Amino acid sequence: MLSAAVWDVLASQGLERLTVRAVAAAAGCTTGLVMHRFPNRQALLLHARRLLHETTRERVSALESAAPDPRSALRAVLLQGMALDEQNRQEALVWMGFLAAAVTDPDLIEEHRRNNRAWRDRVTRLISAAAPDWPADRVSTTALALISMTEGMAAYAAADPDAYPPSSQVSMVDAALAAFALSQ
């Protein structure tokens, strides 16, 4: 209940309004109950970032496992990071809020870096499997390019969904994969 409330406040009200009081109101409970689990705002932010990582990690692992080949897995994993539906849009908003807070907080930035490294490792591994003859530097550069493109598009689409509809986001990913010779 509290996790959902933290998520709801971040996604609907933004980082600036993430407070113990706002989480209590969203959860329909007392601030004392929230403070028992999250003693301060930083604890709320760390929890939100960990929840985001766990949720997306489970989803991309399932997508990867279900894919018939590495190129299909790469495409599916990249698409899940886009703002294609309300859930992904909220995740992008939470991610952006967390990143903004992490810039000046050593604990939050370390959590952010750890999770982003795991994402980079996954995408790099998928590209290596999809293009086994590529040298390591090409794989690494391609991973960084695809990650930057998809995360940037997710941020833009989360902030302005009408300007970046899901169909455009999918087309962009497909065009990028084709440009990198990673199409299915």
N, C-alpha and C positions, 0 to 999 in steps of 0.2 A: 504494500500500500504506500509506504513512504518512498520507495524507489519510483513508483509510477508518479507520485506527486512531484518529486525532484525533477523528473523528466518533463512532466507537464509544464512546470514553471519555467524551466529553461527554454523549452521549445515555444511556448506561447507568450511568455512575458520577457524573455531575454535574460542575459547574464546579470544586468544591473539590478533586476528585481528578484534575483535568487537570494532569498533570506529564509531564516528559520520560520519566521511568521508567515511568509508566502507559502512555504511548503506545508505548514500546518493547516492553512486555509484550504489549500488544494486537496489535502488528505482528509479534511474534515475532522481534525483532531487538535489537541492542545500543543502549544509550543514546547511544553515540558516533555511530551512524548517524542517529539522530533529531536529535541536536544539530548534525550537519552541515547538515541542512535547516532545523531550527528551533532557533536558539541559546538561546531562552528561552521562558518560558510565554506572554509577550505575543505572540511570533511564532506560537505554536500557536493562540492565540485569534484573531488576525487572519486566519490561514489558514482557520480554521473559519468565520468570518463571511463571508469572501470566497467560500468554497466554497458556503455556504448561499445566498448571493445569486446566484451563477452558476447553481446548480442550479435554483433557483426561477424565475429570470429566463428560462432556456431553456424550462422547462416552461410558464410562463404565456404566453410568446410563441407556443409551439406551440398552446396552447389557444385563444388569441385568433385566431390565423390560421385555425384549423379551424372556428371558430364561424360560423354562418350570418348572424348579425346582431349589432349592438353589445350588445343586451340579453343575448343568449345568451353573448356573450364576457364581459360583466361578471359574470354568474352563475358561469360556469366558472372565471374568475380568482379570484373570492372564495372559491369552494369549495375550490380547491387550497390555500388558506391555512389551511384548517381541519384538525383532527386526525382525518381520516376513515379513515385507515389507518395502519399502523405507520410507514411512511416519513414521512408528514406529522406524525405524533405525535413522532417523533424530531427532525424539523426544528423543531417548536415548542419542544421541550425545549432544543435547542441554541440557538435564538433567545433563550429566556429566560435561559439561562446567560450568553450573550454580553451581553445587556442588563445583567444584574447586574454583570458585570465592567466594563462600559463606563462605568458611573456615575462611577467615580473615576479613569478613565484617559483623558486627552485624545486620544490616538491612536485608542483603541478607540471612543470616543464619536463621533469624527469619521467613522470608517468606518460606524458604525451610522447616523448621521444621513444620510450620503450615500445609503446603500442604502434607508433609509426614505423619503427624498425621491423616489427613483426609483419606489418602490412607490406613493406618494401621487400622483405625476404620472401613472402608468399608470391608476390607478383614476379619477382626475379626468378624464383623456382619454376613458376608456370611458363615463363618465357623460355627458360632453358629447356624445359620439356617440349615446348612447342617448336623450338628451333635448335635442336641439339648440335648442329654444326656451327653455330655462331660462336665467335670468341667472347670471352667473359666481359670485355669492355663494351661490346655492342649490346649484350644482354643487359648490363647494368644501365647504360645510357637509355636504352629503350624502356626499361622499367621506370626510370625516373621521369621520362617524358610522358608515359602513359599515366602514371600516378599524378603528376602535376596537372595534366589535362583533365583527368576525371575529377579530381578534387576541386579544381578551379571551377569546372562546369557545375558541379554539385552545389558549390557556394553561390554561384550566380543564379542557378535555377531555384535554389531554396529561397533566395531573397526576392526573386522576380519570376515566379513560375509561368506567368503568361508570356513572357518574352522568350523563355526557354522550355517549351513543352517537351514532354517525354519523347515524342517522335524525333525531335531535333537532337535530343541527347543521345538516343540510340544511333541515329545516323552519324553523329560525330564519332562515337566509339567505333562504329563499323568502318568509317573512313580512315580513322587513325590506324586501326588494325590492318587495313588494306595497305596503307602507306608504309607501314613497317613490315609488310609481307608476312603478316600473322593472321590473315583471314582464314576462315574455316575451309 
